[in-house]
Amino acid sequence: MSVNRKTAEKQCEQLLELLREQPVTQLDAIRELGCMRLASRIYDLRRRGHIIDTHRVLMLGRFGSNRIAEYRLVREWNHGRP
């Protein structure tokens, strides 16, 4: 396994822990996990079977407003267990 893949795996584990506690935006991922590719890690988690919703939220900034993605864990994949 390459170094980049190991890093991605670790970030997925950490991201899943964070998603269990709260919705996550890119800013949260950078601050909490040092993860610069949140959408990629969300994609990885979805491919593993986790159900994650994407909500668009309005962020107000100094130069106006932008809509950003906020991810919420709906259901974890439990490897076939009830």
Secondary structure by P-SEA (a helix, b strand, c coil): ccaaaaaaaaaaaaaaaaaacccccaaaaaaccccccaaaaaaaaaaabbbbbbbbbbbbcccbbbbbbbbbbccccccccc
